[in-house]
């Protein structure tokens, strides 16, 4: 996990909280997830520009695992029911260098 030991410096840009480890970090180092409709599934918003609510994660498989275990993604996205995270898991595998 990439848990910072101190808050980001002032002027580092917008700060968001990772839904996995709950640590704050500049938005530029986090990955944004959004809800894709029918069926409800989370997808990675690579440009961090899609409309609607987003959930933020460190680009770390451990944070994704924590978020899944805590059921934090559906809660952060305010989904009515369970959310499929298969597309997010697939995206994290080549981008973090860790096996699924």
C-alpha positions, 0 to 999 in steps of 0.5 A: 500500500502507498500510505503517505506518512505526511499530508501532501504539500500545499498547492499540490493540487486537489486531494482525494481519499483512496477508498481502499487504504483510506489515505489521502493523496493528490488526485494525480497519483490516484486512479478514478473509478466510475459506475457504468450502467446496466449491469452495474459495474465499475470501470477505470476512468483513465482521463478522470473526466467522466461525469458523475460520482467517482471512487479513487484508488491508489494504483496498487493491487493491495488497495483494490483488494482492501476496497473489495474486502470492505465493500467500499466501491459500491458505497463510494459510488452510491450504487443501489446494489453490488457492483462488478469489479472485473473490469477494474481487476483486469485494468489493474493487472497490467498497470501494476505489474502484479498478477491477478 
